[in-house]
Amino acid sequence: MTELRLNAYHIMWLFVFFDLPVTTKRERKIASDFRKNLLKDGFVMMQFSVYIRHCASHESLVVHKKRVKVIMPATGKVSLLAITDKQYGDIETIFGKTAKKEVRAPIQLEFF
């Protein structure tokens, strides 16, 4: 019997990208519930409309893809992307400079 070794090509990551309508109060509630359900299923917010989840195997990935399809709102767009742990490790995240707050000299009050 061949033993399947866990390595960077068997461990998977599932990305969920979505663009949901949020024009009305009801639409905002539906979008919020979708995000909360992703969190309950073990996803982590990478950006506001991008969530990711680690899956220990391809079988686990299939389960979580099905769950996302079940909780998906009736309107809007949801995209799923599965990548290996090796591909995830190749992601480069680049941060720009942060804006520095302007430091002002203290105001000198003159009293007469």
Gaussian input, Z-matrix of N, CA and C with variables (Angstrom, degrees):
# hf/3-21g

backbone

0 1
 N
 C     1     B1
 C     2     B2     1     A1
 N     3     B3     2     A2     1     D1
 C     4     B4     3     A3     2     D2
 C     5     B5     4     A4     3     D3
 N     6     B6     5     A5     4     D4
 C     7     B7     6     A6     5     D5
 C     8     B8     7     A7     6     D6
 N     9     B9     8     A8     7     D7
 C    10    B10     9     A9     8     D8
 C    11    B11    10    A10     9     D9
 N    12    B12    11    A11    10    D10
 C    13    B13    12    A12    11    D11
 C    14    B14    13    A13    12    D12
 N    15    B15    14    A14    13    D13
 C    16    B16    15    A15    14    D14
 C    17    B17    16    A16    15    D15
 N    18    B18    17    A17    16    D16
 C    19    B19    18    A18    17    D17
 C    20    B20    19    A19    18    D18
 N    21    B21    20    A20    19    D19
 C    22    B22    21    A21    20    D20
 C    23    B23    22    A22    21    D21
 N    24    B24    23    A23    22    D22
 C    25    B25    24    A24    23    D23
 C    26    B26    25    A25    24    D24
 N    27    B27    26    A26    25    D25
 C    28    B28    27    A27    26    D26
 C    29    B29    28    A28    27    D27
 N    30    B30    29    A29    28    D28
 C    31    B31    30    A30    29    D29
 C    32    B32    31    A31    30    D30
 N    33    B33    32    A32    31    D31
 C    34    B34    33    A33    32    D32
 C    35    B35    34    A34    33    D33
 N    36    B36    35    A35    34    D34
 C    37    B37    36    A36    35    D35
 C    38    B38    37    A37    36    D36
 N    39    B39    38    A38    37    D37
 C    40    B40    39    A39    38    D38
 C    41    B41    40    A40    39    D39
 N    42    B42    41    A41    40    D40
 C    43    B43    42    A42    41    D41
 C    44    B44    43    A43    42    D42
 N    45    B45    44    A44    43    D43
 C    46    B46    45    A45    44    D44
 C    47    B47    46    A46    45    D45
 N    48    B48    47    A47    46    D46
 C    49    B49    48    A48    47    D47
 C    50    B50    49    A49    48    D48
 N    51    B51    50    A50    49    D49
 C    52    B52    51    A51    50    D50
 C    53    B53    52    A52    51    D51
 N    54    B54    53    A53    52    D52
 C    55    B55    54    A54    53    D53
 C    56    B56    55    A55    54    D54
 N    57    B57    56    A56    55    D55
 C    58    B58    57    A57    56    D56
 C    59    B59    58    A58    57    D57
 N    60    B60    59    A59    58    D58
 C    61    B61    60    A60    59    D59
 C    62    B62    61    A61    60    D60
 N    63    B63    62    A62    61    D61
 C    64    B64    63    A63    62    D62
 C    65    B65    64    A64    63    D63
 N    66    B66    65    A65    64    D64
 C    67    B67    66    A66    65    D65
 C    68    B68    67    A67    66    D66
 N    69    B69    68    A68    67    D67
 C    70    B70    69    A69    68    D68
 C    71    B71    70    A70    69    D69
 N    72    B72    71    A71    70    D70
 C    73    B73    72    A72    71    D71
 C    74    B74    73    A73    72    D72
 N    75    B75    74    A74    73    D73
 C    76    B76    75    A75    74    D74
 C    77    B77    76    A76    75    D75
 N    78    B78    77    A77    76    D76
 C    79    B79    78    A78    77    D77
 C    80    B80    79    A79    78    D78
 N    81    B81    80    A80    79    D79
 C    82    B82    81    A81    80    D80
 C    83    B83    82    A82    81    D81
 N    84    B84    83    A83    82    D82
 C    85    B85    84    A84    83    D83
 C    86    B86    85    A85    84    D84
 N    87    B87    86    A86    85    D85
 C    88    B88    87    A87    86    D86
 C    89    B89    88    A88    87    D87
 N    90    B90    89    A89    88    D88
 C    91    B91    90    A90    89    D89
 C    92    B92    91    A91    90    D90
 N    93    B93    92    A92    91    D91
 C    94    B94    93    A93    92    D92
 C    95    B95    94    A94    93    D93
 N    96    B96    95    A95    94    D94
 C    97    B97    96    A96    95    D95
 C    98    B98    97    A97    96    D96
 N    99    B99    98    A98    97    D97
 C   100   B100    99    A99    98    D98
 C   101   B101   100   A100    99    D99
 N   102   B102   101   A101   100   D100
 C   103   B103   102   A102   101   D101
 C   104   B104   103   A103   102   D102
 N   105   B105   104   A104   103   D103
 C   106   B106   105   A105   104   D104
 C   107   B107   106   A106   105   D105
 N   108   B108   107   A107   106   D106
 C   109   B109   108   A108   107   D107
 C   110   B110   109   A109   108   D108
 N   111   B111   110   A110   109   D109
 C   112   B112   111   A111   110   D110
 C   113   B113   112   A112   111   D111
 N   114   B114   113   A113   112   D112
 C   115   B115   114   A114   113   D113
 C   116   B116   115   A115   114   D114
 N   117   B117   116   A116   115   D115
 C   118   B118   117   A117   116   D116
 C   119   B119   118   A118   117   D117
 N   120   B120   119   A119   118   D118
 C   121   B121   120   A120   119   D119
 C   122   B122   121   A121   120   D120
 N   123   B123   122   A122   121   D121
 C   124   B124   123   A123   122   D122
 C   125   B125   124   A124   123   D123
 N   126   B126   125   A125   124   D124
 C   127   B127   126   A126   125   D125
 C   128   B128   127   A127   126   D126
 N   129   B129   128   A128   127   D127
 C   130   B130   129   A129   128   D128
 C   131   B131   130   A130   129   D129
 N   132   B132   131   A131   130   D130
 C   133   B133   132   A132   131   D131
 C   134   B134   133   A133   132   D132
 N   135   B135   134   A134   133   D133
 C   136   B136   135   A135   134   D134
 C   137   B137   136   A136   135   D135
 N   138   B138   137   A137   136   D136
 C   139   B139   138   A138   137   D137
 C   140   B140   139   A139   138   D138
 N   141   B141   140   A140   139   D139
 C   142   B142   141   A141   140   D140
 C   143   B143   142   A142   141   D141
 N   144   B144   143   A143   142   D142
 C   145   B145   144   A144   143   D143
 C   146   B146   145   A145   144   D144
 N   147   B147   146   A146   145   D145
 C   148   B148   147   A147   146   D146
 C   149   B149   148   A148   147   D147
 N   150   B150   149   A149   148   D148
 C   151   B151   150   A150   149   D149
 C   152   B152   151   A151   150   D150
 N   153   B153   152   A152   151   D151
 C   154   B154   153   A153   152   D152
 C   155   B155   154   A154   153   D153
 N   156   B156   155   A155   154   D154
 C   157   B157   156   A156   155   D155
 C   158   B158   157   A157   156   D156
 N   159   B159   158   A158   157   D157
 C   160   B160   159   A159   158   D158
 C   161   B161   160   A160   159   D159
 N   162   B162   161   A161   160   D160
 C   163   B163   162   A162   161   D161
 C   164   B164   163   A163   162   D162
 N   165   B165   164   A164   163   D163
 C   166   B166   165   A165   164   D164
 C   167   B167   166   A166   165   D165
 N   168   B168   167   A167   166   D166
 C   169   B169   168   A168   167   D167
 C   170   B170   169   A169   168   D168
 N   171   B171   170   A170   169   D169
 C   172   B172   171   A171   170   D170
 C   173   B173   172   A172   171   D171
 N   174   B174   173   A173   172   D172
 C   175   B175   174   A174   173   D173
 C   176   B176   175   A175   174   D174
 N   177   B177   176   A176   175   D175
 C   178   B178   177   A177   176   D176
 C   179   B179   178   A178   177   D177
 N   180   B180   179   A179   178   D178
 C   181   B181   180   A180   179   D179
 C   182   B182   181   A181   180   D180
 N   183   B183   182   A182   181   D181
 C   184   B184   183   A183   182   D182
 C   185   B185   184   A184   183   D183
 N   186   B186   185   A185   184   D184
 C   187   B187   186   A186   185   D185
 C   188   B188   187   A187   186   D186
 N   189   B189   188   A188   187   D187
 C   190   B190   189   A189   188   D188
 C   191   B191   190   A190   189   D189
 N   192   B192   191   A191   190   D190
 C   193   B193   192   A192   191   D191
 C   194   B194   193   A193   192   D192
 N   195   B195   194   A194   193   D193
 C   196   B196   195   A195   194   D194
 C   197   B197   196   A196   195   D195
 N   198   B198   197   A197   196   D196
 C   199   B199   198   A198   197   D197
 C   200   B200   199   A199   198   D198
 N   201   B201   200   A200   199   D199
 C   202   B202   201   A201   200   D200
 C   203   B203   202   A202   201   D201
 N   204   B204   203   A203   202   D202
 C   205   B205   204   A204   203   D203
 C   206   B206   205   A205   204   D204
 N   207   B207   206   A206   205   D205
 C   208   B208   207   A207   206   D206
 C   209   B209   208   A208   207   D207
 N   210   B210   209   A209   208   D208
 C   211   B211   210   A210   209   D209
 C   212   B212   211   A211   210   D210
 N   213   B213   212   A212   211   D211
 C   214   B214   213   A213   212   D212
 C   215   B215   214   A214   213   D213
 N   216   B216   215   A215   214   D214
 C   217   B217   216   A216   215   D215
 C   218   B218   217   A217   216   D216
 N   219   B219   218   A218   217   D217
 C   220   B220   219   A219   218   D218
 C   221   B221   220   A220   219   D219
 N   222   B222   221   A221   220   D220
 C   223   B223   222   A222   221   D221
 C   224   B224   223   A223   222   D222
 N   225   B225   224   A224   223   D223
 C   226   B226   225   A225   224   D224
 C   227   B227   226   A226   225   D225
 N   228   B228   227   A227   226   D226
 C   229   B229   228   A228   227   D227
 C   230   B230   229   A229   228   D228
 N   231   B231   230   A230   229   D229
 C   232   B232   231   A231   230   D230
 C   233   B233   232   A232   231   D231
 N   234   B234   233   A233   232   D232
 C   235   B235   234   A234   233   D233
 C   236   B236   235   A235   234   D234
 N   237   B237   236   A236   235   D235
 C   238   B238   237   A237   236   D236
 C   239   B239   238   A238   237   D237
 N   240   B240   239   A239   238   D238
 C   241   B241   240   A240   239   D239
 C   242   B242   241   A241   240   D240
 N   243   B243   242   A242   241   D241
 C   244   B244   243   A243   242   D242
 C   245   B245   244   A244   243   D243
 N   246   B246   245   A245   244   D244
 C   247   B247   246   A246   245   D245
 C   248   B248   247   A247   246   D246
 N   249   B249   248   A248   247   D247
 C   250   B250   249   A249   248   D248
 C   251   B251   250   A250   249   D249
 N   252   B252   251   A251   250   D250
 C   253   B253   252   A252   251   D251
 C   254   B254   253   A253   252   D252
 N   255   B255   254   A254   253   D253
 C   256   B256   255   A255   254   D254
 C   257   B257   256   A256   255   D255
 N   258   B258   257   A257   256   D256
 C   259   B259   258   A258   257   D257
 C   260   B260   259   A259   258   D258
 N   261   B261   260   A260   259   D259
 C   262   B262   261   A261   260   D260
 C   263   B263   262   A262   261   D261
 N   264   B264   263   A263   262   D262
 C   265   B265   264   A264   263   D263
 C   266   B266   265   A265   264   D264
 N   267   B267   266   A266   265   D265
 C   268   B268   267   A267   266   D266
 C   269   B269   268   A268   267   D267
 N   270   B270   269   A269   268   D268
 C   271   B271   270   A270   269   D269
 C   272   B272   271   A271   270   D270
 N   273   B273   272   A272   271   D271
 C   274   B274   273   A273   272   D272
 C   275   B275   274   A274   273   D273
 N   276   B276   275   A275   274   D274
 C   277   B277   276   A276   275   D275
 C   278   B278   277   A277   276   D276
 N   279   B279   278   A278   277   D277
 C   280   B280   279   A279   278   D278
 C   281   B281   280   A280   279   D279
 N   282   B282   281   A281   280   D280
 C   283   B283   282   A282   281   D281
 C   284   B284   283   A283   282   D282
 N   285   B285   284   A284   283   D283
 C   286   B286   285   A285   284   D284
 C   287   B287   286   A286   285   D285
 N   288   B288   287   A287   286   D286
 C   289   B289   288   A288   287   D287
 C   290   B290   289   A289   288   D288
 N   291   B291   290   A290   289   D289
 C   292   B292   291   A291   290   D290
 C   293   B293   292   A292   291   D291
 N   294   B294   293   A293   292   D292
 C   295   B295   294   A294   293   D293
 C   296   B296   295   A295   294   D294
 N   297   B297   296   A296   295   D295
 C   298   B298   297   A297   296   D296
 C   299   B299   298   A298   297   D297
 N   300   B300   299   A299   298   D298
 C   301   B301   300   A300   299   D299
 C   302   B302   301   A301   300   D300
 N   303   B303   302   A302   301   D301
 C   304   B304   303   A303   302   D302
 C   305   B305   304   A304   303   D303
 N   306   B306   305   A305   304   D304
 C   307   B307   306   A306   305   D305
 C   308   B308   307   A307   306   D306
 N   309   B309   308   A308   307   D307
 C   310   B310   309   A309   308   D308
 C   311   B311   310   A310   309   D309
 N   312   B312   311   A311   310   D310
 C   313   B313   312   A312   311   D311
 C   314   B314   313   A313   312   D312
 N   315   B315   314   A314   313   D313
 C   316   B316   315   A315   314   D314
 C   317   B317   316   A316   315   D315
 N   318   B318   317   A317   316   D316
 C   319   B319   318   A318   317   D317
 C   320   B320   319   A319   318   D318
 N   321   B321   320   A320   319   D319
 C   322   B322   321   A321   320   D320
 C   323   B323   322   A322   321   D321
 N   324   B324   323   A323   322   D322
 C   325   B325   324   A324   323   D323
 C   326   B326   325   A325   324   D324
 N   327   B327   326   A326   325   D325
 C   328   B328   327   A327   326   D326
 C   329   B329   328   A328   327   D327
 N   330   B330   329   A329   328   D328
 C   331   B331   330   A330   329   D329
 C   332   B332   331   A331   330   D330
 N   333   B333   332   A332   331   D331
 C   334   B334   333   A333   332   D332
 C   335   B335   334   A334   333   D333

   B1=1.4525
   B2=1.5323
   B3=1.3092
   B4=1.4509
   B5=1.5197
   B6=1.3030
   B7=1.4649
   B8=1.5275
   B9=1.3112
   B10=1.4597
   B11=1.5210
   B12=1.3025
   B13=1.4566
   B14=1.5232
   B15=1.3207
   B16=1.4591
   B17=1.5180
   B18=1.3022
   B19=1.4552
   B20=1.5149
   B21=1.2936
   B22=1.4696
   B23=1.5210
   B24=1.3343
   B25=1.4613
   B26=1.5298
   B27=1.3400
   B28=1.4613
   B29=1.5242
   B30=1.3174
   B31=1.4635
   B32=1.5283
   B33=1.3096
   B34=1.4606
   B35=1.5293
   B36=1.3172
   B37=1.4628
   B38=1.5192
   B39=1.3221
   B40=1.4620
   B41=1.5212
   B42=1.3113
   B43=1.4640
   B44=1.5146
   B45=1.3257
   B46=1.4616
   B47=1.5199
   B48=1.3280
   B49=1.4712
   B50=1.5165
   B51=1.3111
   B52=1.4630
   B53=1.5209
   B54=1.3246
   B55=1.4596
   B56=1.5206
   B57=1.3134
   B58=1.4545
   B59=1.5249
   B60=1.3275
   B61=1.4678
   B62=1.5235
   B63=1.3344
   B64=1.4673
   B65=1.5313
   B66=1.3117
   B67=1.4615
   B68=1.5287
   B69=1.3201
   B70=1.4677
   B71=1.5242
   B72=1.3103
   B73=1.4601
   B74=1.5362
   B75=1.3182
   B76=1.4674
   B77=1.5276
   B78=1.3225
   B79=1.4664
   B80=1.5305
   B81=1.3307
   B82=1.4652
   B83=1.5252
   B84=1.3269
   B85=1.4719
   B86=1.5241
   B87=1.3245
   B88=1.4690
   B89=1.5320
   B90=1.3215
   B91=1.4662
   B92=1.5274
   B93=1.3132
   B94=1.4628
   B95=1.5326
   B96=1.3203
   B97=1.4647
   B98=1.5309
   B99=1.3227
   B100=1.4621
   B101=1.5334
   B102=1.3341
   B103=1.4650
   B104=1.5383
   B105=1.3302
   B106=1.4692
   B107=1.5283
   B108=1.3264
   B109=1.4640
   B110=1.5249
   B111=1.3261
   B112=1.4662
   B113=1.5331
   B114=1.3320
   B115=1.4605
   B116=1.5283
   B117=1.3519
   B118=1.4626
   B119=1.5266
   B120=1.3291
   B121=1.4642
   B122=1.5330
   B123=1.3109
   B124=1.4544
   B125=1.5183
   B126=1.3266
   B127=1.4602
   B128=1.5256
   B129=1.3117
   B130=1.4567
   B131=1.5232
   B132=1.3300
   B133=1.4572
   B134=1.5191
   B135=1.3261
   B136=1.4565
   B137=1.5250
   B138=1.3126
   B139=1.4605
   B140=1.5180
   B141=1.3126
   B142=1.4600
   B143=1.5262
   B144=1.3125
   B145=1.4636
   B146=1.5248
   B147=1.3209
   B148=1.4610
   B149=1.5238
   B150=1.3199
   B151=1.4551
   B152=1.5249
   B153=1.3356
   B154=1.4605
   B155=1.5246
   B156=1.3314
   B157=1.4618
   B158=1.5147
   B159=1.3195
   B160=1.4584
   B161=1.5291
   B162=1.3137
   B163=1.4634
   B164=1.5259
   B165=1.3229
   B166=1.4596
   B167=1.5236
   B168=1.3384
   B169=1.4596
   B170=1.5293
   B171=1.3199
   B172=1.4630
   B173=1.5269
   B174=1.3208
   B175=1.4672
   B176=1.5257
   B177=1.3284
   B178=1.4585
   B179=1.5326
   B180=1.3152
   B181=1.4591
   B182=1.5273
   B183=1.3218
   B184=1.4683
   B185=1.5250
   B186=1.3294
   B187=1.4672
   B188=1.5257
   B189=1.3246
   B190=1.4616
   B191=1.5275
   B192=1.3211
   B193=1.4702
   B194=1.5277
   B195=1.3362
   B196=1.4724
   B197=1.5261
   B198=1.3314
   B199=1.4738
   B200=1.5184
   B201=1.3286
   B202=1.4728
   B203=1.5263
   B204=1.3169
   B205=1.4606
   B206=1.5250
   B207=1.3383
   B208=1.4629
   B209=1.5273
   B210=1.3384
   B211=1.4745
   B212=1.5223
   B213=1.3199
   B214=1.4692
   B215=1.5310
   B216=1.3267
   B217=1.4705
   B218=1.5314
   B219=1.3205
   B220=1.4702
   B221=1.5228
   B222=1.3242
   B223=1.4675
   B224=1.5172
   B225=1.3095
   B226=1.4492
   B227=1.5169
   B228=1.3187
   B229=1.4553
   B230=1.5234
   B231=1.3259
   B232=1.4567
   B233=1.5233
   B234=1.3192
   B235=1.4591
   B236=1.5174
   B237=1.3288
   B238=1.4550
   B239=1.5250
   B240=1.3185
   B241=1.4549
   B242=1.5173
   B243=1.3376
   B244=1.4550
   B245=1.5210
   B246=1.3325
   B247=1.4601
   B248=1.5260
   B249=1.3147
   B250=1.4634
   B251=1.5241
   B252=1.3203
   B253=1.4663
   B254=1.5254
   B255=1.3259
   B256=1.4711
   B257=1.5237
   B258=1.3347
   B259=1.4595
   B260=1.5204
   B261=1.3400
   B262=1.4610
   B263=1.5241
   B264=1.3228
   B265=1.4584
   B266=1.5212
   B267=1.3350
   B268=1.4616
   B269=1.5292
   B270=1.3227
   B271=1.4679
   B272=1.5241
   B273=1.3051
   B274=1.4593
   B275=1.5267
   B276=1.3005
   B277=1.4548
   B278=1.5215
   B279=1.3019
   B280=1.4582
   B281=1.5268
   B282=1.3036
   B283=1.4535
   B284=1.5245
   B285=1.3127
   B286=1.4565
   B287=1.5159
   B288=1.2967
   B289=1.4573
   B290=1.5130
   B291=1.3051
   B292=1.4517
   B293=1.5177
   B294=1.2982
   B295=1.4620
   B296=1.5230
   B297=1.3013
   B298=1.4585
   B299=1.5177
   B300=1.3102
   B301=1.4593
   B302=1.5147
   B303=1.3016
   B304=1.4605
   B305=1.5187
   B306=1.2989
   B307=1.4651
   B308=1.5201
   B309=1.2991
   B310=1.4630
   B311=1.5197
   B312=1.2796
   B313=1.4694
   B314=1.5222
   B315=1.3188
   B316=1.4674
   B317=1.5298
   B318=1.2990
   B319=1.4700
   B320=1.5258
   B321=1.3269
   B322=1.4627
   B323=1.5239
   B324=1.3141
   B325=1.4523
   B326=1.5130
   B327=1.2898
   B328=1.4766
   B329=1.5198
   B330=1.2832
   B331=1.4521
   B332=1.5345
   B333=1.2902
   B334=1.4726
   B335=1.4822
   A1=108.62
   A2=116.20
   A3=121.39
   A4=109.83
   A5=115.33
   A6=120.41
   A7=109.18
   A8=116.35
   A9=121.31
   A10=108.31
   A11=116.18
   A12=120.18
   A13=109.36
   A14=115.10
   A15=119.09
   A16=107.86
   A17=115.77
   A18=120.11
   A19=108.78
   A20=115.86
   A21=120.52
   A22=113.26
   A23=117.88
   A24=120.09
   A25=112.81
   A26=116.99
   A27=120.32
   A28=112.05
   A29=117.05
   A30=121.51
   A31=107.18
   A32=116.46
   A33=121.02
   A34=111.40
   A35=114.75
   A36=123.68
   A37=107.54
   A38=116.64
   A39=121.64
   A40=108.49
   A41=115.82
   A42=122.61
   A43=108.22
   A44=117.23
   A45=122.88
   A46=106.71
   A47=115.45
   A48=122.47
   A49=106.39
   A50=117.85
   A51=117.06
   A52=112.06
   A53=112.87
   A54=122.72
   A55=105.47
   A56=116.03
   A57=121.53
   A58=110.25
   A59=116.37
   A60=118.10
   A61=110.60
   A62=116.07
   A63=121.28
   A64=110.70
   A65=115.17
   A66=120.11
   A67=112.02
   A68=116.72
   A69=120.44
   A70=110.16
   A71=115.35
   A72=120.75
   A73=109.93
   A74=116.66
   A75=121.38
   A76=111.00
   A77=117.85
   A78=121.70
   A79=110.96
   A80=116.43
   A81=119.80
   A82=110.77
   A83=116.99
   A84=122.10
   A85=110.17
   A86=117.34
   A87=121.30
   A88=110.25
   A89=117.35
   A90=121.55
   A91=110.66
   A92=116.64
   A93=121.51
   A94=110.68
   A95=116.82
   A96=120.99
   A97=110.86
   A98=117.08
   A99=121.24
   A100=110.14
   A101=116.58
   A102=120.52
   A103=110.87
   A104=117.11
   A105=120.86
   A106=110.80
   A107=117.06
   A108=120.13
   A109=111.63
   A110=116.94
   A111=119.62
   A112=109.83
   A113=116.39
   A114=120.65
   A115=111.29
   A116=116.94
   A117=120.93
   A118=111.30
   A119=116.98
   A120=121.29
   A121=112.06
   A122=117.51
   A123=120.70
   A124=115.61
   A125=117.80
   A126=120.55
   A127=108.85
   A128=115.42
   A129=122.53
   A130=107.39
   A131=116.39
   A132=119.83
   A133=109.81
   A134=115.77
   A135=121.42
   A136=109.27
   A137=115.97
   A138=125.17
   A139=105.22
   A140=118.85
   A141=120.09
   A142=113.13
   A143=118.94
   A144=121.84
   A145=112.22
   A146=116.36
   A147=121.65
   A148=107.82
   A149=115.97
   A150=121.77
   A151=108.64
   A152=116.62
   A153=120.77
   A154=110.30
   A155=114.52
   A156=119.76
   A157=109.44
   A158=116.20
   A159=123.07
   A160=108.02
   A161=116.76
   A162=122.19
   A163=107.63
   A164=117.27
   A165=121.65
   A166=113.64
   A167=116.83
   A168=119.80
   A169=109.37
   A170=114.89
   A171=119.70
   A172=110.16
   A173=117.20
   A174=121.41
   A175=110.63
   A176=116.42
   A177=121.25
   A178=110.09
   A179=116.86
   A180=121.85
   A181=110.60
   A182=116.84
   A183=121.53
   A184=110.33
   A185=117.24
   A186=122.09
   A187=110.61
   A188=117.08
   A189=120.11
   A190=111.70
   A191=117.91
   A192=119.86
   A193=109.79
   A194=116.39
   A195=120.74
   A196=110.55
   A197=116.74
   A198=120.25
   A199=111.40
   A200=117.19
   A201=120.35
   A202=109.39
   A203=117.39
   A204=120.84
   A205=111.54
   A206=117.15
   A207=121.20
   A208=111.21
   A209=118.00
   A210=120.76
   A211=112.96
   A212=117.74
   A213=120.48
   A214=111.06
   A215=116.44
   A216=119.96
   A217=111.28
   A218=116.04
   A219=121.68
   A220=112.11
   A221=117.06
   A222=120.07
   A223=109.51
   A224=115.81
   A225=120.51
   A226=110.88
   A227=115.00
   A228=121.68
   A229=109.02
   A230=115.98
   A231=122.12
   A232=107.32
   A233=117.16
   A234=122.20
   A235=108.91
   A236=116.19
   A237=122.30
   A238=108.61
   A239=115.91
   A240=121.70
   A241=108.25
   A242=116.36
   A243=121.40
   A244=108.52
   A245=115.97
   A246=120.30
   A247=108.74
   A248=115.65
   A249=119.93
   A250=110.05
   A251=114.50
   A252=119.74
   A253=110.58
   A254=116.44
   A255=121.02
   A256=110.13
   A257=117.16
   A258=120.53
   A259=110.72
   A260=117.00
   A261=120.94
   A262=109.98
   A263=116.46
   A264=121.22
   A265=113.22
   A266=116.53
   A267=121.30
   A268=113.31
   A269=117.35
   A270=120.36
   A271=109.25
   A272=116.24
   A273=121.39
   A274=108.35
   A275=115.87
   A276=121.24
   A277=107.57
   A278=115.72
   A279=121.30
   A280=108.22
   A281=115.70
   A282=120.91
   A283=109.21
   A284=116.26
   A285=120.45
   A286=110.23
   A287=114.54
   A288=119.65
   A289=109.35
   A290=115.37
   A291=119.14
   A292=108.69
   A293=115.41
   A294=120.21
   A295=109.22
   A296=116.16
   A297=120.74
   A298=108.50
   A299=114.58
   A300=119.15
   A301=108.50
   A302=114.29
   A303=119.41
   A304=108.79
   A305=115.51
   A306=120.30
   A307=107.57
   A308=114.75
   A309=119.39
   A310=109.71
   A311=113.88
   A312=119.37
   A313=108.38
   A314=116.82
   A315=118.63
   A316=110.64
   A317=114.23
   A318=119.79
   A319=108.93
   A320=115.19
   A321=120.08
   A322=107.77
   A323=116.07
   A324=120.38
   A325=108.40
   A326=114.63
   A327=119.30
   A328=108.20
   A329=115.26
   A330=119.70
   A331=109.17
   A332=115.51
   A333=120.47
   A334=111.02
   D1=132.33
   D2=-179.77
   D3=-85.13
   D4=130.32
   D5=179.18
   D6=-88.81
   D7=129.36
   D8=177.46
   D9=-85.70
   D10=113.85
   D11=179.18
   D12=-86.10
   D13=138.39
   D14=174.81
   D15=-79.28
   D16=125.08
   D17=175.54
   D18=-145.42
   D19=-174.29
   D20=-174.15
   D21=-65.74
   D22=-9.17
   D23=179.30
   D24=-100.50
   D25=-10.93
   D26=178.40
   D27=-102.09
   D28=-30.14
   D29=177.17
   D30=-76.38
   D31=136.79
   D32=-172.92
   D33=-122.23
   D34=159.63
   D35=171.82
   D36=-125.25
   D37=136.91
   D38=177.75
   D39=-113.25
   D40=122.27
   D41=176.36
   D42=-101.14
   D43=138.66
   D44=173.21
   D45=-121.40
   D46=117.45
   D47=176.46
   D48=-109.46
   D49=135.10
   D50=179.45
   D51=-145.04
   D52=152.63
   D53=175.63
   D54=-135.13
   D55=99.06
   D56=-175.54
   D57=-109.44
   D58=145.92
   D59=177.90
   D60=-67.13
   D61=139.00
   D62=179.89
   D63=-138.11
   D64=35.14
   D65=-177.69
   D66=-75.34
   D67=-42.40
   D68=-177.72
   D69=-103.17
   D70=166.99
   D71=178.69
   D72=-62.08
   D73=-39.81
   D74=179.28
   D75=-63.85
   D76=-42.25
   D77=178.60
   D78=-64.48
   D79=-39.54
   D80=178.22
   D81=-63.83
   D82=-39.08
   D83=177.99
   D84=-64.31
   D85=-43.36
   D86=179.57
   D87=-63.36
   D88=-43.96
   D89=178.85
   D90=-63.95
   D91=-41.63
   D92=178.97
   D93=-63.70
   D94=-43.14
   D95=178.35
   D96=-63.10
   D97=-38.39
   D98=177.78
   D99=-61.08
   D100=-47.27
   D101=178.71
   D102=-61.95
   D103=-42.70
   D104=179.61
   D105=-63.33
   D106=-38.53
   D107=178.50
   D108=-67.78
   D109=-35.40
   D110=175.41
   D111=-61.99
   D112=-43.86
   D113=179.02
   D114=-62.41
   D115=-40.95
   D116=178.18
   D117=-62.02
   D118=-30.27
   D119=-178.95
   D120=-87.77
   D121=9.56
   D122=174.14
   D123=93.59
   D124=7.81
   D125=176.69
   D126=-77.99
   D127=156.28
   D128=177.67
   D129=-123.54
   D130=138.56
   D131=179.59
   D132=-74.14
   D133=122.42
   D134=175.51
   D135=-93.34
   D136=-42.57
   D137=171.41
   D138=-142.15
   D139=174.92
   D140=-172.77
   D141=-56.21
   D142=-40.51
   D143=-179.29
   D144=-113.69
   D145=24.58
   D146=178.16
   D147=-133.79
   D148=118.69
   D149=179.05
   D150=-122.26
   D151=147.80
   D152=-179.48
   D153=-130.98
   D154=153.30
   D155=177.95
   D156=-143.93
   D157=133.90
   D158=175.08
   D159=-79.17
   D160=133.75
   D161=176.64
   D162=-126.08
   D163=125.34
   D164=-175.27
   D165=-69.84
   D166=-15.16
   D167=-179.21
   D168=-155.47
   D169=169.63
   D170=177.04
   D171=-65.71
   D172=-35.09
   D173=178.86
   D174=-62.46
   D175=-41.97
   D176=177.43
   D177=-63.40
   D178=-40.30
   D179=178.70
   D180=-60.11
   D181=-43.47
   D182=179.92
   D183=-60.89
   D184=-42.00
   D185=178.85
   D186=-60.09
   D187=-45.98
   D188=-176.31
   D189=-73.55
   D190=-30.77
   D191=174.06
   D192=-62.08
   D193=-43.44
   D194=178.98
   D195=-61.79
   D196=-41.56
   D197=179.75
   D198=-62.85
   D199=-40.90
   D200=178.57
   D201=-62.78
   D202=-41.89
   D203=-179.89
   D204=-63.71
   D205=-33.43
   D206=178.93
   D207=-70.53
   D208=-40.14
   D209=-176.04
   D210=-88.18
   D211=-4.86
   D212=-177.63
   D213=-61.46
   D214=133.55
   D215=176.55
   D216=-63.38
   D217=158.88
   D218=-178.55
   D219=-67.12
   D220=-28.05
   D221=179.84
   D222=-118.56
   D223=159.49
   D224=179.79
   D225=104.07
   D226=-175.52
   D227=-176.59
   D228=-129.65
   D229=130.49
   D230=176.97
   D231=-129.02
   D232=128.61
   D233=177.70
   D234=-117.39
   D235=139.71
   D236=178.59
   D237=-115.14
   D238=136.20
   D239=178.16
   D240=-132.55
   D241=123.60
   D242=177.40
   D243=-106.82
   D244=131.07
   D245=177.06
   D246=-135.24
   D247=158.27
   D248=177.75
   D249=-77.78
   D250=164.53
   D251=177.26
   D252=-62.47
   D253=-33.58
   D254=177.19
   D255=-63.01
   D256=-46.27
   D257=178.80
   D258=-64.63
   D259=-39.23
   D260=178.54
   D261=-60.84
   D262=-39.98
   D263=179.52
   D264=-65.29
   D265=-20.60
   D266=179.45
   D267=-86.78
   D268=-2.88
   D269=179.27
   D270=-67.94
   D271=132.25
   D272=174.92
   D273=-106.28
   D274=126.41
   D275=176.68
   D276=-109.34
   D277=123.89
   D278=-176.46
   D279=-116.28
   D280=128.08
   D281=179.09
   D282=-106.61
   D283=133.51
   D284=175.45
   D285=-79.80
   D286=174.25
   D287=177.92
   D288=-67.34
   D289=144.56
   D290=176.12
   D291=-90.96
   D292=143.53
   D293=179.90
   D294=-70.58
   D295=131.03
   D296=178.05
   D297=-89.61
   D298=140.81
   D299=176.80
   D300=-72.10
   D301=140.01
   D302=178.80
   D303=-71.47
   D304=126.74
   D305=178.78
   D306=-93.22
   D307=122.38
   D308=-179.17
   D309=-103.42
   D310=145.60
   D311=175.86
   D312=-68.00
   D313=147.03
   D314=178.83
   D315=-61.62
   D316=146.09
   D317=179.56
   D318=-76.51
   D319=129.63
   D320=178.15
   D321=-92.16
   D322=119.02
   D323=177.40
   D324=-96.96
   D325=134.37
   D326=177.79
   D327=-110.58
   D328=128.30
   D329=177.27
   D330=-111.26
   D331=135.20
   D332=-179.88
   D333=-105.51

